[in-house]
Amino acid sequence: MSMHTKTGTSQRTIVLRTRLKPTDPDAVRALVAATGRFSDAEVAIAGELVDECILRGTESGYWFVVAEIGESFVGYACFGPIPCTTASFDLYWIAVEPSSQNGGIGRRLIEDVERQVAESGGTRIYVDTSGREAYTATRAFYERMGYERAAVLKDFYAPGDDKVIFAKVLRQD
């Protein structure tokens, strides 16, 4: 996967790429940590998924799209086909550097994920997120992007921290 897409904003050009670089695992860990929303274990896992994809390519089951402005790594999404399904994908991670949030980067990332999923024959995307108050904006983002709340699993992550599952149908079979 190696695609570049440019989107101009009033003061910057967002470039999307799907080919990972050797520096991306560290960039992902730094970005995920900078959001302040993830535990140390989650930060480590985010980087490990990039390492796995660099090592094994799409055989890893993890696909990526990275957003850059100039030389700056400002966001990324990790997604992939759900094993044992015919056309369903998970959006595992989407994160944007805090100083670049609310500038359309998340929207561009998720639109590119949806395009790649559709081009690969996928018809549905699922996203898991936390039910904690700190994730209110995250849940609102998914809803603005056309995702519907499909399920809530009470106390999934910890007492008082529900798992909220969103789903979007890209096309009917």
Secondary structure by P-SEA (a helix, b strand, c coil): cbbbbbbbcccbbbbbbcccccaaaaaaaaaaaaaccccaaaaaaaaaaaaaaaaccccccccbbbbbccccccccccccccccccbbbbcccccccccccccaaaaaaaaaaaaaaaaacccbbbbbbbccccaaaaaaaaaaacccccccccccccccbbbbbbbbbcccc
